[in-house]
Amino acid sequence: MLLQEQKVSQVWAKVIGIDVSEVDADTNFFDLGGTSLMLIELVDELNTALGIETDILTLLEFPTIEDFVSQWNARHSGAAS
């Protein structure tokens, strides 16, 4: 798992209330026990913990960590670090 994926998995585990070892990069957020209401908290936690700006629609469109990180990197590949 990439470093970014590890960071995102830690946030997902915290929000869902599961151990991070239960989170795989290719598992759907909802299959892990996540709910639509948890997405609100997830957006806030991701934005705060990772210093990014994401939204609920993006998480619905990319519901696995692997897909979410991949799309985020693609959208921000030209941004300054």
Biopython code that builds the backbone (N, CA, C, O; Angstrom):
import numpy as np
from Bio.PDB.StructureBuilder import StructureBuilder

atoms = [
    (1, "MET", "N", (0.851, -1.178, 0.000)),
    (1, "MET", "CA", (0.000, 0.000, 0.000)),
    (1, "MET", "C", (0.897, 1.242, 0.000)),
    (1, "MET", "O", (1.849, 1.329, 0.776)),
    (2, "LEU", "N", (0.587, 2.183, -0.863)),
    (2, "LEU", "CA", (1.333, 3.434, -0.935)),
    (2, "LEU", "C", (1.161, 4.243, 0.349)),
    (2, "LEU", "O", (0.193, 4.050, 1.085)),
    (3, "LEU", "N", (2.106, 5.150, 0.615)),
    (3, "LEU", "CA", (2.036, 5.970, 1.819)),
    (3, "LEU", "C", (0.730, 6.754, 1.883)),
    (3, "LEU", "O", (0.099, 6.821, 2.938)),
    (4, "GLN", "N", (0.320, 7.344, 0.764)),
    (4, "GLN", "CA", (-0.944, 8.090, 0.742)),
    (4, "GLN", "C", (-2.118, 7.169, 1.049)),
    (4, "GLN", "O", (-3.041, 7.553, 1.767)),
    (5, "GLU", "N", (-2.084, 5.977, 0.516)),
    (5, "GLU", "CA", (-3.150, 5.012, 0.777)),
    (5, "GLU", "C", (-3.171, 4.624, 2.249)),
    (5, "GLU", "O", (-4.244, 4.436, 2.822)),
    (6, "GLN", "N", (-2.004, 4.504, 2.864)),
    (6, "GLN", "CA", (-1.934, 4.182, 4.286)),
    (6, "GLN", "C", (-2.547, 5.293, 5.126)),
    (6, "GLN", "O", (-3.275, 5.025, 6.082)),
    (7, "LYS", "N", (-2.252, 6.538, 4.770)),
    (7, "LYS", "CA", (-2.817, 7.671, 5.508)),
    (7, "LYS", "C", (-4.334, 7.712, 5.372)),
    (7, "LYS", "O", (-5.048, 7.931, 6.350)),
    (8, "VAL", "N", (-4.815, 7.500, 4.159)),
    (8, "VAL", "CA", (-6.263, 7.501, 3.927)),
    (8, "VAL", "C", (-6.910, 6.334, 4.673)),
    (8, "VAL", "O", (-7.988, 6.492, 5.245)),
    (9, "SER", "N", (-6.267, 5.170, 4.673)),
    (9, "SER", "CA", (-6.840, 4.009, 5.364)),
    (9, "SER", "C", (-6.950, 4.260, 6.862)),
    (9, "SER", "O", (-7.897, 3.794, 7.495)),
    (10, "GLN", "N", (-5.999, 4.986, 7.438)),
    (10, "GLN", "CA", (-6.074, 5.324, 8.860)),
    (10, "GLN", "C", (-7.281, 6.204, 9.151)),
    (10, "GLN", "O", (-7.962, 6.022, 10.161)),
    (11, "VAL", "N", (-7.541, 7.151, 8.268)),
    (11, "VAL", "CA", (-8.697, 8.036, 8.437)),
    (11, "VAL", "C", (-9.989, 7.234, 8.285)),
    (11, "VAL", "O", (-10.912, 7.387, 9.084)),
    (12, "TRP", "N", (-10.057, 6.381, 7.263)),
    (12, "TRP", "CA", (-11.257, 5.562, 7.058)),
    (12, "TRP", "C", (-11.534, 4.706, 8.294)),
    (12, "TRP", "O", (-12.667, 4.647, 8.771)),
    (13, "ALA", "N", (-10.501, 4.047, 8.808)),
    (13, "ALA", "CA", (-10.667, 3.178, 9.974)),
    (13, "ALA", "C", (-11.187, 3.973, 11.165)),
    (13, "ALA", "O", (-12.074, 3.513, 11.884)),
    (14, "LYS", "N", (-10.643, 5.149, 11.372)),
    (14, "LYS", "CA", (-11.074, 6.005, 12.484)),
    (14, "LYS", "C", (-12.551, 6.364, 12.344)),
    (14, "LYS", "O", (-13.313, 6.252, 13.304)),
    (15, "VAL", "N", (-12.947, 6.789, 11.164)),
    (15, "VAL", "CA", (-14.332, 7.223, 10.938)),
    (15, "VAL", "C", (-15.308, 6.052, 11.072)),
    (15, "VAL", "O", (-16.370, 6.196, 11.680)),
    (16, "ILE", "N", (-14.955, 4.904, 10.511)),
    (16, "ILE", "CA", (-15.846, 3.742, 10.549)),
    (16, "ILE", "C", (-15.835, 3.081, 11.929)),
    (16, "ILE", "O", (-16.820, 2.468, 12.341)),
    (17, "GLY", "N", (-14.709, 3.213, 12.638)),
    (17, "GLY", "CA", (-14.593, 2.602, 13.956)),
    (17, "GLY", "C", (-14.107, 1.168, 13.900)),
    (17, "GLY", "O", (-14.546, 0.316, 14.673)),
    (18, "ILE", "N", (-13.186, 0.910, 12.967)),
    (18, "ILE", "CA", (-12.602, -0.422, 12.837)),
    (18, "ILE", "C", (-11.086, -0.311, 12.940)),
    (18, "ILE", "O", (-10.529, 0.785, 12.888)),
    (19, "ASP", "N", (-10.430, -1.447, 13.085)),
    (19, "ASP", "CA", (-8.976, -1.461, 13.118)),
    (19, "ASP", "C", (-8.442, -1.238, 11.708)),
    (19, "ASP", "O", (-9.002, -1.741, 10.734)),
    (20, "VAL", "N", (-7.361, -0.484, 11.612)),
    (20, "VAL", "CA", (-6.782, -0.166, 10.304)),
    (20, "VAL", "C", (-6.370, -1.429, 9.545)),
    (20, "VAL", "O", (-6.315, -1.419, 8.315)),
    (21, "SER", "N", (-6.084, -2.502, 10.258)),
    (21, "SER", "CA", (-5.709, -3.759, 9.595)),
    (21, "SER", "C", (-6.864, -4.364, 8.792)),
    (21, "SER", "O", (-6.640, -5.229, 7.945)),
    (22, "GLU", "N", (-8.086, -3.920, 9.051)),
    (22, "GLU", "CA", (-9.255, -4.412, 8.321)),
    (22, "GLU", "C", (-9.482, -3.670, 7.005)),
    (22, "GLU", "O", (-10.345, -4.048, 6.212)),
    (23, "VAL", "N", (-8.705, -2.616, 6.780)),
    (23, "VAL", "CA", (-8.904, -1.761, 5.610)),
    (23, "VAL", "C", (-7.912, -2.135, 4.517)),
    (23, "VAL", "O", (-6.700, -2.050, 4.709)),
    (24, "ASP", "N", (-8.436, -2.549, 3.373)),
    (24, "ASP", "CA", (-7.618, -2.829, 2.197)),
    (24, "ASP", "C", (-7.839, -1.719, 1.180)),
    (24, "ASP", "O", (-8.919, -1.131, 1.123)),
    (25, "ALA", "N", (-6.832, -1.438, 0.387)),
    (25, "ALA", "CA", (-6.905, -0.343, -0.583)),
    (25, "ALA", "C", (-7.996, -0.546, -1.623)),
    (25, "ALA", "O", (-8.495, 0.422, -2.198)),
    (26, "ASP", "N", (-8.370, -1.798, -1.868)),
    (26, "ASP", "CA", (-9.365, -2.056, -2.911)),
    (26, "ASP", "C", (-10.754, -2.403, -2.369)),
    (26, "ASP", "O", (-11.614, -2.863, -3.120)),
    (27, "THR", "N", (-10.976, -2.186, -1.076)),
    (27, "THR", "CA", (-12.278, -2.464, -0.483)),
    (27, "THR", "C", (-13.131, -1.201, -0.461)),
    (27, "THR", "O", (-12.662, -0.123, -0.095)),
    (28, "ASN", "N", (-14.374, -1.350, -0.855)),
    (28, "ASN", "CA", (-15.317, -0.248, -0.896)),
    (28, "ASN", "C", (-15.616, 0.253, 0.519)),
    (28, "ASN", "O", (-15.788, -0.542, 1.443)),
    (29, "PHE", "N", (-15.676, 1.578, 0.681)),
    (29, "PHE", "CA", (-15.977, 2.220, 1.962)),
    (29, "PHE", "C", (-17.239, 1.631, 2.592)),
    (29, "PHE", "O", (-17.268, 1.365, 3.793)),
    (30, "PHE", "N", (-18.260, 1.433, 1.801)),
    (30, "PHE", "CA", (-19.536, 0.943, 2.313)),
    (30, "PHE", "C", (-19.469, -0.532, 2.699)),
    (30, "PHE", "O", (-20.181, -0.962, 3.606)),
    (31, "ASP", "N", (-18.627, -1.307, 2.028)),
    (31, "ASP", "CA", (-18.440, -2.713, 2.384)),
    (31, "ASP", "C", (-17.721, -2.866, 3.720)),
    (31, "ASP", "O", (-17.819, -3.911, 4.363)),
    (32, "LEU", "N", (-17.002, -1.832, 4.136)),
    (32, "LEU", "CA", (-16.306, -1.850, 5.422)),
    (32, "LEU", "C", (-17.223, -1.448, 6.575)),
    (32, "LEU", "O", (-16.828, -1.501, 7.739)),
    (33, "GLY", "N", (-18.444, -1.048, 6.242)),
    (33, "GLY", "CA", (-19.384, -0.626, 7.279)),
    (33, "GLY", "C", (-19.653, 0.863, 7.272)),
    (33, "GLY", "O", (-20.399, 1.368, 8.111)),
    (34, "GLY", "N", (-19.047, 1.573, 6.325)),
    (34, "GLY", "CA", (-19.278, 3.006, 6.210)),
    (34, "GLY", "C", (-20.702, 3.296, 5.763)),
    (34, "GLY", "O", (-21.319, 2.494, 5.062)),
    (35, "THR", "N", (-21.217, 4.448, 6.175)),
    (35, "THR", "CA", (-22.564, 4.871, 5.797)),
    (35, "THR", "C", (-22.500, 6.235, 5.124)),
    (35, "THR", "O", (-21.475, 6.916, 5.157)),
    (36, "SER", "N", (-23.608, 6.615, 4.519)),
    (36, "SER", "CA", (-23.646, 7.924, 3.865)),
    (36, "SER", "C", (-23.445, 9.045, 4.877)),
    (36, "SER", "O", (-22.837, 10.063, 4.547)),
    (37, "LEU", "N", (-23.937, 8.883, 6.090)),
    (37, "LEU", "CA", (-23.729, 9.906, 7.117)),
    (37, "LEU", "C", (-22.259, 9.990, 7.530)),
    (37, "LEU", "O", (-21.760, 11.068, 7.851)),
    (38, "MET", "N", (-21.580, 8.861, 7.519)),
    (38, "MET", "CA", (-20.153, 8.851, 7.856)),
    (38, "MET", "C", (-19.326, 9.592, 6.815)),
    (38, "MET", "O", (-18.233, 10.072, 7.117)),
    (39, "LEU", "N", (-19.841, 9.689, 5.589)),
    (39, "LEU", "CA", (-19.112, 10.408, 4.538)),
    (39, "LEU", "C", (-18.876, 11.868, 4.917)),
    (39, "LEU", "O", (-17.843, 12.441, 4.570)),
    (40, "ILE", "N", (-19.820, 12.462, 5.619)),
    (40, "ILE", "CA", (-19.665, 13.857, 6.048)),
    (40, "ILE", "C", (-18.448, 13.981, 6.955)),
    (40, "ILE", "O", (-17.613, 14.867, 6.772)),
    (41, "GLU", "N", (-18.355, 13.089, 7.933)),
    (41, "GLU", "CA", (-17.204, 13.089, 8.834)),
    (41, "GLU", "C", (-15.926, 12.726, 8.088)),
    (41, "GLU", "O", (-14.865, 13.290, 8.355)),
    (42, "LEU", "N", (-16.028, 11.787, 7.155)),
    (42, "LEU", "CA", (-14.855, 11.359, 6.396)),
    (42, "LEU", "C", (-14.267, 12.510, 5.592)),
    (42, "LEU", "O", (-13.049, 12.688, 5.563)),
    (43, "VAL", "N", (-15.112, 13.282, 4.947)),
    (43, "VAL", "CA", (-14.641, 14.440, 4.178)),
    (43, "VAL", "C", (-13.881, 15.394, 5.092)),
    (43, "VAL", "O", (-12.785, 15.843, 4.757)),
    (44, "ASP", "N", (-14.462, 15.700, 6.240)),
    (44, "ASP", "CA", (-13.825, 16.620, 7.183)),
    (44, "ASP", "C", (-12.489, 16.070, 7.674)),
    (44, "ASP", "O", (-11.495, 16.794, 7.725)),
    (45, "GLU", "N", (-12.471, 14.798, 8.032)),
    (45, "GLU", "CA", (-11.242, 14.172, 8.533)),
    (45, "GLU", "C", (-10.152, 14.116, 7.462)),
    (45, "GLU", "O", (-8.989, 14.399, 7.748)),
    (46, "LEU", "N", (-10.517, 13.755, 6.240)),
    (46, "LEU", "CA", (-9.530, 13.706, 5.154)),
    (46, "LEU", "C", (-8.964, 15.090, 4.869)),
    (46, "LEU", "O", (-7.752, 15.256, 4.725)),
    (47, "ASN", "N", (-9.837, 16.075, 4.787)),
    (47, "ASN", "CA", (-9.389, 17.437, 4.503)),
    (47, "ASN", "C", (-8.452, 17.948, 5.590)),
    (47, "ASN", "O", (-7.452, 18.603, 5.294)),
    (48, "THR", "N", (-8.773, 17.652, 6.842)),
    (48, "THR", "CA", (-7.954, 18.115, 7.964)),
    (48, "THR", "C", (-6.650, 17.326, 8.079)),
    (48, "THR", "O", (-5.570, 17.912, 8.152)),
    (49, "ALA", "N", (-6.752, 16.012, 8.094)),
    (49, "ALA", "CA", (-5.582, 15.158, 8.321)),
    (49, "ALA", "C", (-4.578, 15.199, 7.178)),
    (49, "ALA", "O", (-3.371, 15.119, 7.401)),
    (50, "LEU", "N", (-5.081, 15.324, 5.949)),
    (50, "LEU", "CA", (-4.197, 15.256, 4.789)),
    (50, "LEU", "C", (-3.960, 16.604, 4.127)),
    (50, "LEU", "O", (-3.155, 16.707, 3.202)),
    (51, "GLY", "N", (-4.649, 17.630, 4.588)),
    (51, "GLY", "CA", (-4.477, 18.949, 3.991)),
    (51, "GLY", "C", (-4.951, 19.007, 2.552)),
    (51, "GLY", "O", (-4.353, 19.684, 1.715)),
    (52, "ILE", "N", (-6.035, 18.290, 2.271)),
    (52, "ILE", "CA", (-6.578, 18.271, 0.917)),
    (52, "ILE", "C", (-7.978, 18.862, 0.926)),
    (52, "ILE", "O", (-8.533, 19.154, 1.986)),
    (53, "GLU", "N", (-8.539, 19.034, -0.251)),
    (53, "GLU", "CA", (-9.929, 19.456, -0.367)),
    (53, "GLU", "C", (-10.663, 18.428, -1.209)),
    (53, "GLU", "O", (-10.471, 18.346, -2.422)),
    (54, "THR", "N", (-11.497, 17.652, -0.554)),
    (54, "THR", "CA", (-12.319, 16.678, -1.262)),
    (54, "THR", "C", (-13.761, 16.891, -0.859)),
    (54, "THR", "O", (-14.057, 17.745, -0.023)),
    (55, "ASP", "N", (-14.655, 16.125, -1.445)),
    (55, "ASP", "CA", (-16.072, 16.282, -1.134)),
    (55, "ASP", "C", (-16.782, 14.935, -1.204)),
    (55, "ASP", "O", (-16.211, 13.931, -1.629)),
    (56, "ILE", "N", (-18.022, 14.941, -0.781)),
    (56, "ILE", "CA", (-18.807, 13.712, -0.728)),
    (56, "ILE", "C", (-18.974, 13.086, -2.110)),
    (56, "ILE", "O", (-18.871, 11.868, -2.256)),
    (57, "LEU", "N", (-19.228, 13.904, -3.111)),
    (57, "LEU", "CA", (-19.426, 13.360, -4.458)),
    (57, "LEU", "C", (-18.198, 12.604, -4.953)),
    (57, "LEU", "O", (-18.323, 11.559, -5.592)),
    (58, "THR", "N", (-17.016, 13.129, -4.660)),
    (58, "THR", "CA", (-15.785, 12.450, -5.064)),
    (58, "THR", "C", (-15.667, 11.096, -4.375)),
    (58, "THR", "O", (-15.293, 10.104, -4.999)),
    (59, "LEU", "N", (-15.989, 11.060, -3.087)),
    (59, "LEU", "CA", (-15.911, 9.797, -2.355)),
    (59, "LEU", "C", (-16.956, 8.791, -2.842)),
    (59, "LEU", "O", (-16.702, 7.586, -2.841)),
    (60, "LEU", "N", (-18.104, 9.267, -3.249)),
    (60, "LEU", "CA", (-19.117, 8.371, -3.812)),
    (60, "LEU", "C", (-18.674, 7.826, -5.167)),
    (60, "LEU", "O", (-18.933, 6.669, -5.499)),
    (61, "GLU", "N", (-18.009, 8.668, -5.938)),
    (61, "GLU", "CA", (-17.540, 8.257, -7.261)),
    (61, "GLU", "C", (-16.332, 7.322, -7.177)),
    (61, "GLU", "O", (-16.158, 6.441, -8.018)),
    (62, "PHE", "N", (-15.507, 7.524, -6.159)),
    (62, "PHE", "CA", (-14.286, 6.726, -5.967)),
    (62, "PHE", "C", (-14.299, 6.134, -4.554)),
    (62, "PHE", "O", (-13.592, 6.629, -3.676)),
    (63, "PRO", "N", (-15.098, 5.076, -4.320)),
    (63, "PRO", "CA", (-15.320, 4.571, -2.963)),
    (63, "PRO", "C", (-14.266, 3.609, -2.415)),
    (63, "PRO", "O", (-14.433, 3.071, -1.321)),
    (64, "THR", "N", (-13.179, 3.387, -3.164)),
    (64, "THR", "CA", (-12.080, 2.594, -2.611)),
    (64, "THR", "C", (-10.890, 3.522, -2.397)),
    (64, "THR", "O", (-10.764, 4.546, -3.068)),
    (65, "ILE", "N", (-10.038, 3.168, -1.482)),
    (65, "ILE", "CA", (-8.863, 3.995, -1.199)),
    (65, "ILE", "C", (-7.978, 4.090, -2.433)),
    (65, "ILE", "O", (-7.492, 5.166, -2.779)),
    (66, "GLU", "N", (-7.777, 2.972, -3.083)),
    (66, "GLU", "CA", (-6.931, 2.933, -4.278)),
    (66, "GLU", "C", (-7.448, 3.895, -5.349)),
    (66, "GLU", "O", (-6.679, 4.675, -5.910)),
    (67, "ASP", "N", (-8.738, 3.838, -5.626)),
    (67, "ASP", "CA", (-9.325, 4.718, -6.642)),
    (67, "ASP", "C", (-9.322, 6.178, -6.201)),
    (67, "ASP", "O", (-9.045, 7.073, -7.000)),
    (68, "PHE", "N", (-9.630, 6.416, -4.926)),
    (68, "PHE", "CA", (-9.660, 7.782, -4.408)),
    (68, "PHE", "C", (-8.281, 8.431, -4.516)),
    (68, "PHE", "O", (-8.157, 9.544, -5.026)),
    (69, "VAL", "N", (-7.251, 7.744, -4.040)),
    (69, "VAL", "CA", (-5.889, 8.287, -4.080)),
    (69, "VAL", "C", (-5.430, 8.466, -5.522)),
    (69, "VAL", "O", (-4.802, 9.472, -5.852)),
    (70, "SER", "N", (-5.734, 7.512, -6.372)),
    (70, "SER", "CA", (-5.343, 7.594, -7.774)),
    (70, "SER", "C", (-5.965, 8.806, -8.461)),
    (70, "SER", "O", (-5.271, 9.544, -9.160)),
    (71, "GLN", "N", (-7.264, 9.017, -8.268)),
    (71, "GLN", "CA", (-7.915, 10.170, -8.898)),
    (71, "GLN", "C", (-7.414, 11.467, -8.304)),
    (71, "GLN", "O", (-7.258, 12.455, -9.022)),
    (72, "TRP", "N", (-7.158, 11.486, -6.995)),
    (72, "TRP", "CA", (-6.685, 12.713, -6.357)),
    (72, "TRP", "C", (-5.298, 13.072, -6.902)),
    (72, "TRP", "O", (-5.032, 14.236, -7.203)),
    (73, "ASN", "N", (-4.427, 12.085, -7.026)),
    (73, "ASN", "CA", (-3.096, 12.327, -7.590)),
    (73, "ASN", "C", (-3.185, 12.807, -9.031)),
    (73, "ASN", "O", (-2.441, 13.701, -9.434)),
    (74, "ALA", "N", (-4.089, 12.222, -9.808)),
    (74, "ALA", "CA", (-4.255, 12.625, -11.210)),
    (74, "ALA", "C", (-4.736, 14.069, -11.315)),
    (74, "ALA", "O", (-4.276, 14.817, -12.178)),
    (75, "ARG", "N", (-5.650, 14.456, -10.451)),
    (75, "ARG", "CA", (-6.183, 15.826, -10.476)),
    (75, "ARG", "C", (-5.167, 16.858, -10.010)),
    (75, "ARG", "O", (-5.215, 18.017, -10.421)),
    (76, "HIS", "N", (-4.250, 16.432, -9.154)),
    (76, "HIS", "CA", (-3.313, 17.379, -8.550)),
    (76, "HIS", "C", (-1.864, 17.128, -8.947)),
    (76, "HIS", "O", (-0.948, 17.591, -8.267)),
    (77, "SER", "N", (-1.648, 16.409, -10.029)),
    (77, "SER", "CA", (-0.283, 16.054, -10.436)),
    (77, "SER", "C", (0.561, 17.271, -10.785)),
    (77, "SER", "O", (1.786, 17.217, -10.677)),
    (78, "GLY", "N", (-0.058, 18.354, -11.194)),
    (78, "GLY", "CA", (0.681, 19.565, -11.537)),
    (78, "GLY", "C", (0.761, 20.569, -10.411)),
    (78, "GLY", "O", (1.389, 21.617, -10.560)),
    (79, "ALA", "N", (0.124, 20.264, -9.268)),
    (79, "ALA", "CA", (0.103, 21.205, -8.141)),
    (79, "ALA", "C", (1.433, 21.187, -7.401)),
    (79, "ALA", "O", (2.136, 20.176, -7.374)),
    (80, "ALA", "N", (1.756, 22.309, -6.811)),
    (80, "ALA", "CA", (2.997, 22.415, -6.033)),
    (80, "ALA", "C", (2.857, 21.632, -4.746)),
    (80, "ALA", "O", (1.781, 21.603, -4.148)),
    (81, "SER", "N", (3.935, 20.995, -4.313)),
    (81, "SER", "CA", (3.896, 20.217, -3.082)),
    (81, "SER", "C", (4.262, 21.063, -1.902)),
    (81, "SER", "O", (4.283, 20.572, -0.773)),
]
sb = StructureBuilder()
sb.init_structure("model")
sb.init_model(0)
sb.init_chain("A")
sb.init_seg("    ")
for serial, (resi, resn, name, xyz) in enumerate(atoms, 1):
    if name == "N":
        sb.init_residue(resn, " ", resi, " ")
    sb.init_atom(name, np.array(xyz, "f"), 0.0, 1.0, " ", f" {name:<3s}", serial, name[0])
structure = sb.get_structure()
